[in-house]
Amino acid sequence: MGDDVDFGIATRTPDASLAELLGPALLATVDAVESHHEEEFPDRVRGRVTAVHPATFEVWERRSLRRPGHGAPANAVMPADGEEWPLVGRDLGGGVFADSRPARYVIDIVPLPGTVTLEPTRGVRLPSAGRSLPTVDNRIGEPPAERKARVQAGWLVDVEDR
């Protein structure tokens, strides 16, 4: 808190999906939606940060086996039981080759409207270089059951105009 900020604003009118996710009470506190994707912004908010609120919400995660036409190209050949999807790669030149293999499961995520909460925090922490990436469970068998999870939607930042 207390930092001076200069946010590029994408819009002052949140879209319908954000309005549904936040609900009317929280939406009423949003004066602008910041963006990192444009090079030039039609609007800006400049001032001093007085509060930061990580906003989280609940989702249903449903896992299903990846199959042709569902998370894989329709003309893909389903690998035999016990085998992985084929490696997909690209030669980047200079002896560098990037490759990946699709996970065995596709995860459908459905937001649950009206579940947004503001979490307590003392400030924004950027991801640490020491953190490991989540692992994917590629074990053969039945897809894991549906589960409810809480994920971060973004940040609500209170800014005192200067």
Backbone bond lengths (Angstrom), bond angles and torsions (degrees), N, CA, C in turn:
res aa  C-N    CA-C-N  psi(-1)  N-CA   C-N-CA  omega(-1)  CA-C   N-CA-C  phi
1 M - - - 1.426 - - 1.536 108.16 -
2 G 1.305 114.03 156.68 1.442 118.74 179.20 1.513 114.75 90.75
3 D 1.331 118.61 -7.81 1.460 121.71 179.71 1.523 110.50 -73.30
4 D 1.327 115.71 145.49 1.457 120.69 171.16 1.523 107.47 -82.49
5 V 1.346 116.41 136.11 1.462 121.07 -178.36 1.521 110.35 -128.96
6 D 1.315 114.79 157.44 1.461 123.53 175.14 1.519 105.15 -139.19
7 F 1.332 116.86 94.81 1.460 122.25 -176.42 1.523 110.48 -95.12
8 G 1.340 116.29 132.66 1.455 121.39 170.19 1.520 107.66 -79.59
9 I 1.324 117.52 127.63 1.453 122.44 -174.46 1.530 110.15 -103.17
10 A 1.335 115.35 124.28 1.461 121.09 177.33 1.522 110.42 -78.30
11 T 1.344 116.52 -38.84 1.460 120.64 -178.66 1.525 109.82 -160.18
12 R 1.304 115.41 157.39 1.467 121.19 172.73 1.533 109.64 -103.78
13 T 1.321 116.82 -2.81 1.463 121.91 179.14 1.522 109.27 -118.63
14 P 1.338 117.97 102.12 1.468 120.14 179.56 1.531 111.30 -57.95
15 D 1.342 116.14 143.39 1.461 119.42 -179.74 1.532 110.81 -74.12
16 A 1.325 115.74 170.78 1.468 122.01 -174.24 1.525 112.48 -60.59
17 S 1.349 117.93 -37.02 1.470 119.50 -178.09 1.530 110.96 -67.79
18 L 1.341 117.77 -38.15 1.464 120.71 176.70 1.522 110.00 -68.75
19 A 1.323 117.05 -40.36 1.465 121.48 178.29 1.528 110.47 -60.69
20 E 1.321 116.91 -43.59 1.474 120.61 179.46 1.525 110.56 -66.19
21 L 1.324 117.02 -42.09 1.461 121.11 -178.36 1.532 111.25 -65.46
22 L 1.342 117.39 -46.51 1.459 120.75 -176.24 1.520 113.41 -75.02
23 G 1.324 117.15 -33.45 1.462 120.40 -174.23 1.513 109.70 83.26
24 P 1.341 117.16 162.57 1.461 120.72 -171.97 1.536 114.62 -63.18
25 A 1.332 118.29 -38.03 1.471 119.75 -176.33 1.525 111.62 -65.68
26 L 1.334 117.60 -49.47 1.470 120.20 179.47 1.523 111.28 -70.26
27 L 1.332 116.98 -38.16 1.461 120.45 -179.90 1.527 110.96 -58.70
28 A 1.314 116.83 -34.25 1.464 120.86 -179.77 1.526 112.07 -64.53
29 T 1.337 118.29 -17.68 1.468 121.28 179.89 1.525 112.53 -91.44
30 V 1.339 117.68 -6.30 1.469 122.08 -176.19 1.527 109.65 -92.66
31 D 1.340 115.53 117.07 1.466 120.89 178.79 1.528 112.58 -99.15
32 A 1.344 117.27 -19.55 1.458 120.67 -177.17 1.521 109.05 -161.32
33 V 1.340 115.48 155.27 1.472 122.11 177.12 1.521 107.32 -116.34
34 E 1.337 115.43 117.12 1.462 122.61 -177.89 1.525 109.90 -80.33
35 S 1.324 116.13 152.85 1.459 120.72 179.55 1.522 110.22 -139.28
36 H 1.334 114.91 149.48 1.473 121.43 175.76 1.527 111.28 -111.76
37 H 1.333 117.96 4.99 1.460 119.61 -167.63 1.523 115.25 -100.41
38 E 1.301 118.06 -21.72 1.455 119.61 179.99 1.524 109.56 -91.13
39 E 1.305 116.16 155.36 1.460 119.73 176.26 1.522 110.65 -87.44
40 E 1.312 116.55 -33.71 1.458 120.98 176.44 1.519 107.22 -123.17
41 F 1.319 116.11 137.37 1.452 120.95 -176.11 1.511 110.73 -108.02
42 P 1.320 117.99 139.23 1.461 120.19 178.79 1.529 112.54 -72.31
43 D 1.347 116.35 -15.13 1.461 120.70 -174.50 1.523 108.37 -153.16
44 R 1.328 117.51 159.40 1.466 122.09 179.39 1.520 109.62 -140.78
45 V 1.327 116.03 153.72 1.464 123.18 169.33 1.516 106.12 -123.71
46 R 1.326 114.62 124.44 1.467 120.28 179.13 1.524 108.02 -124.41
47 G 1.319 115.87 139.53 1.455 118.63 178.22 1.515 111.44 167.14
48 R 1.324 114.81 -163.63 1.462 121.96 -178.23 1.529 108.34 -109.14
49 V 1.352 116.08 133.63 1.469 121.67 179.47 1.522 108.86 -71.97
50 T 1.347 115.55 125.31 1.464 120.49 177.32 1.529 111.98 -105.17
51 A 1.347 117.52 -21.02 1.468 120.98 177.89 1.529 109.11 -162.12
52 V 1.324 115.51 150.07 1.460 122.52 176.83 1.521 107.35 -129.82
53 H 1.340 116.28 131.68 1.459 121.11 -178.42 1.524 109.97 -129.81
54 P 1.352 119.09 108.05 1.465 118.74 171.65 1.534 108.38 -65.87
55 A 1.318 117.01 128.41 1.462 121.84 178.77 1.527 108.74 -101.51
56 T 1.328 116.37 123.19 1.459 120.91 177.76 1.526 109.12 -119.11
57 F 1.335 115.60 157.63 1.461 119.79 177.54 1.521 109.05 -147.53
58 E 1.345 114.97 163.60 1.459 120.10 -179.53 1.524 110.29 -91.40
59 V 1.336 114.62 148.24 1.460 122.50 175.49 1.524 108.73 -135.88
60 W 1.328 115.76 155.34 1.464 120.87 166.60 1.514 106.42 -96.96
61 E 1.333 116.76 128.77 1.469 121.91 173.86 1.516 107.59 -106.36
62 R 1.313 116.31 127.83 1.458 121.92 178.40 1.521 107.78 -124.42
63 R 1.303 116.71 122.80 1.465 121.06 -179.54 1.520 109.76 -102.18
64 S 1.328 115.35 137.60 1.463 120.16 175.47 1.524 107.91 -138.17
65 L 1.324 115.21 151.37 1.460 119.43 -179.91 1.519 109.81 -61.43
66 R 1.320 116.39 134.91 1.464 121.76 175.62 1.529 106.67 -68.63
67 R 1.318 115.98 132.30 1.459 120.34 178.27 1.521 108.72 -147.28
68 P 1.316 118.42 162.07 1.468 119.71 179.59 1.522 111.04 -53.49
69 G 1.326 115.12 131.90 1.451 121.51 -179.19 1.519 113.19 85.07
70 H 1.331 117.78 -7.33 1.465 121.52 179.04 1.526 107.77 -136.32
71 G 1.326 115.37 82.80 1.456 120.13 -178.77 1.516 113.09 90.00
72 A 1.300 117.94 -2.84 1.468 122.97 175.51 1.531 106.21 -139.40
73 P 1.324 118.19 153.47 1.465 119.14 179.60 1.529 111.42 -54.20
74 A 1.337 115.69 145.14 1.469 120.43 -177.75 1.525 112.61 -57.97
75 N 1.351 117.41 -28.35 1.463 120.29 -178.79 1.531 112.29 -93.25
76 A 1.338 117.64 7.48 1.462 121.02 179.81 1.526 110.08 -68.90
77 V 1.320 115.47 149.58 1.462 120.87 176.53 1.522 107.24 -97.66
78 M 1.323 115.70 122.97 1.466 121.12 -179.44 1.526 108.60 -63.93
79 P 1.358 117.85 128.53 1.462 119.09 178.08 1.529 110.51 -68.22
80 A 1.307 115.76 151.78 1.466 121.12 178.70 1.522 109.62 -64.19
81 D 1.335 116.36 155.58 1.460 120.13 177.45 1.520 109.70 -53.38
82 G 1.312 115.53 134.54 1.456 120.66 179.45 1.513 113.72 91.21
83 E 1.330 117.79 -10.31 1.462 121.13 179.55 1.526 109.82 -104.97
84 E 1.335 115.11 153.91 1.458 121.78 178.69 1.519 109.61 -88.08
85 W 1.329 116.64 161.79 1.453 120.78 170.65 1.527 107.35 -63.37
86 P 1.336 117.95 149.12 1.468 119.60 -178.32 1.524 111.95 -62.60
87 L 1.309 114.01 150.94 1.454 121.74 177.98 1.524 108.89 -70.91
88 V 1.325 116.56 133.29 1.463 122.10 176.49 1.512 106.44 -110.27
89 G 1.335 117.37 126.82 1.453 118.69 -175.67 1.508 113.11 -140.43
90 R 1.320 113.26 168.77 1.451 120.40 179.12 1.523 108.26 -144.35
91 D 1.322 116.25 130.67 1.453 121.51 175.20 1.523 107.82 -81.06
92 L 1.326 116.30 115.48 1.459 121.21 -178.15 1.522 112.37 -89.99
93 G 1.323 117.23 -1.10 1.454 121.65 -179.56 1.514 111.94 86.54
94 G 1.301 116.07 163.19 1.460 121.59 178.27 1.521 113.00 62.80
95 G 1.348 116.36 28.49 1.454 119.54 179.28 1.521 114.08 80.14
96 V 1.349 117.73 9.08 1.463 121.10 -179.36 1.524 109.19 -104.27
97 F 1.324 115.42 130.30 1.454 122.17 179.88 1.522 107.92 -131.08
98 A 1.325 117.14 125.27 1.472 121.31 177.54 1.515 107.79 -105.32
99 D 1.332 116.24 135.94 1.458 118.43 178.20 1.521 110.68 -142.28
100 S 1.308 114.14 161.72 1.459 120.24 176.65 1.518 108.61 -153.74
101 R 1.286 113.95 160.62 1.458 121.04 176.85 1.522 106.02 -131.28
102 P 1.331 117.74 129.39 1.467 118.81 179.20 1.522 111.06 -60.61
103 A 1.316 115.79 147.31 1.461 120.34 174.04 1.526 108.77 -65.63
104 R 1.292 116.53 157.65 1.455 121.36 -179.86 1.531 111.52 -68.30
105 Y 1.333 116.92 -26.59 1.452 121.31 -176.82 1.522 111.78 -114.94
106 V 1.329 115.35 150.85 1.456 123.90 169.63 1.524 105.13 -102.70
107 I 1.318 117.43 135.87 1.461 120.97 179.63 1.521 108.70 -111.14
108 D 1.326 116.26 117.30 1.459 122.01 173.95 1.520 107.04 -92.45
109 I 1.338 116.54 130.17 1.461 121.53 -178.75 1.522 108.35 -118.64
110 V 1.326 115.72 123.83 1.460 121.88 -179.16 1.523 108.69 -117.69
111 P 1.356 118.08 114.71 1.469 120.46 178.59 1.531 110.75 -65.57
112 L 1.308 116.76 144.95 1.461 122.11 176.70 1.532 108.15 -104.58
113 P 1.335 117.12 102.72 1.464 120.76 -178.24 1.531 111.05 -56.74
114 G 1.323 114.92 149.65 1.453 120.58 176.92 1.516 114.79 79.50
115 T 1.336 117.92 10.46 1.471 120.44 -178.39 1.523 112.46 -109.32
116 V 1.326 117.61 7.82 1.463 120.28 -178.57 1.525 109.93 -68.59
117 T 1.327 114.78 133.40 1.459 120.86 172.05 1.520 107.84 -131.01
118 L 1.315 115.59 153.38 1.457 121.39 175.87 1.516 107.52 -98.59
119 E 1.322 116.46 124.52 1.459 122.31 -176.80 1.526 109.69 -91.01
120 P 1.327 117.29 149.27 1.469 119.10 175.82 1.524 110.81 -72.05
121 T 1.321 116.77 144.22 1.455 121.12 177.32 1.527 109.08 -159.04
122 R 1.313 115.11 161.17 1.467 120.34 176.31 1.521 110.97 -104.68
123 G 1.321 117.60 -7.46 1.453 121.03 -179.46 1.517 109.93 167.29
124 V 1.305 116.27 -176.84 1.457 122.36 -178.64 1.517 108.97 -97.18
125 R 1.312 116.40 128.03 1.464 120.82 176.19 1.525 108.21 -109.38
126 L 1.303 115.64 127.19 1.455 120.33 177.23 1.522 109.17 -77.16
127 P 1.348 117.79 151.91 1.460 119.64 179.60 1.522 111.28 -55.52
128 S 1.306 115.72 139.26 1.461 121.77 -179.36 1.518 109.97 -83.51
129 A 1.312 115.93 142.26 1.467 120.60 177.55 1.519 110.36 -65.42
130 G 1.325 117.60 -22.07 1.458 121.18 -178.00 1.514 114.50 -83.12
131 R 1.348 117.64 -8.77 1.466 119.84 -179.42 1.507 110.74 -72.69
132 S 1.322 115.84 144.03 1.458 119.13 177.22 1.529 109.38 -93.45
133 L 1.317 115.79 154.54 1.450 121.56 178.14 1.523 109.61 -75.77
134 P 1.352 117.32 152.87 1.457 118.39 177.47 1.520 110.35 -63.11
135 T 1.305 116.23 148.88 1.458 120.24 178.48 1.517 109.28 -95.65
136 V 1.316 116.17 154.52 1.452 122.47 179.10 1.515 108.07 -107.25
137 D 1.319 115.29 133.12 1.461 120.90 179.76 1.523 108.36 -84.34
138 N 1.324 117.62 106.40 1.462 122.05 -178.82 1.525 112.24 -102.61
139 R 1.333 117.40 18.84 1.464 119.11 179.52 1.515 110.36 -65.25
140 I 1.311 115.89 147.29 1.460 122.04 179.19 1.523 108.00 -81.97
141 G 1.315 116.26 145.86 1.450 121.12 179.12 1.510 109.86 139.30
142 E 1.304 115.38 -162.67 1.456 121.12 -179.26 1.531 110.39 -68.89
143 P 1.336 116.68 143.17 1.462 118.31 175.87 1.527 109.91 -61.36
144 P 1.324 117.43 145.97 1.467 119.51 175.90 1.529 110.20 -58.65
145 A 1.295 116.33 152.82 1.466 121.26 -179.09 1.523 110.98 -66.13
146 E 1.312 115.36 163.46 1.469 120.20 172.70 1.512 108.26 -58.46
147 R 1.313 114.38 151.54 1.461 117.42 174.79 1.509 109.36 -148.36
148 K 1.310 114.40 152.67 1.461 121.42 175.11 1.521 106.41 -94.45
149 A 1.326 116.76 137.50 1.464 121.30 179.29 1.526 108.67 -138.37
150 R 1.313 116.17 159.36 1.468 121.96 175.43 1.527 106.87 -110.36
151 V 1.341 116.70 128.69 1.460 122.40 -178.73 1.523 109.55 -126.96
152 Q 1.327 116.00 158.33 1.458 119.48 178.71 1.520 109.82 -86.35
153 A 1.336 115.16 129.81 1.459 121.87 179.18 1.514 111.00 -88.57
154 G 1.316 116.58 -31.47 1.456 121.01 -176.09 1.513 109.52 157.18
155 W 1.323 114.74 -152.91 1.465 120.95 -176.48 1.515 109.06 -128.98
156 L 1.328 115.78 138.78 1.456 120.62 166.73 1.520 105.32 -104.21
157 V 1.323 115.83 121.72 1.470 121.21 -174.33 1.523 108.47 -118.75
158 D 1.331 115.56 124.76 1.458 120.88 175.33 1.531 107.99 -87.93
159 V 1.332 115.81 125.49 1.472 121.43 -177.76 1.518 108.72 -124.17
160 E 1.316 114.94 128.49 1.469 121.15 174.26 1.527 107.22 -89.10
161 D 1.332 116.38 118.07 1.472 120.54 -179.14 1.513 111.27 -59.07
162 R 1.342 115.00 145.70 1.467 121.15 176.94 1.495 109.38 -113.82
